[in-house]
């Protein structure tokens, strides 16, 4: 996955990030830190294909856009269906990653859905509508939806917000284990610098319209 002379934002001549270039490899976890409003979320939305670049290009697994099911996106606002159950929301992730439109509820999807819900500790909320869950529980559903999808690329925007410490550590480990085991790529926005260094192999900061790599985590550990 790479970006070449990429500029992102909502108006030309008013880029939030301008002329940035990067290359992320399978198995890498990349954290992006920086002040609010600097363009971190806009960059993730551009990588997800929800916004067009103002300039430059993005390449995801050899294409300008990821194929259906290849990208798992966890936005700040989560994008859950509030009147639907936990099971239904997570099933949508499994369906996106594993079935055609003609067979939306295969046995494989059902197994992946149940496993993903169990992995975030919400088996007891299987049939509960999203609107009846706490903010932290809803965030765990969004994570489960992505895990059920089995994407090659995960884009996560503050995906650990609103979680208590014990749940945060458990959910974080599940996601990191998935990335390592599946050789996926993860790009995450994380405001907590210490947590970002705990999770990531490489840390970038967004500042002055640029994306600056601070250091690879493995080098810091070796020192």
Buried (B, 14 or more C-beta within 10 A) or exposed (E): BBBBEBBBBEEEEEBBBBBBEBEBEEBBBBBBBBEEEBBBBBBBBBBBBEBEBBBBEBEBBEEEBBEEBBBBBBBBEBEBEEEBBBBBBBBBBBBBBBBEEEEBEBEEBEEBBBBBBEBBBBEEBBEBBBEEBEEBBBBBBBBBBBBBBBBBBBBBBBBBBBBEEEBBEBBBEBBBEBBEEBEBBBBBBBBBBEBBBBBBBBBBBBBEBBBEEBEBBEEEEEE
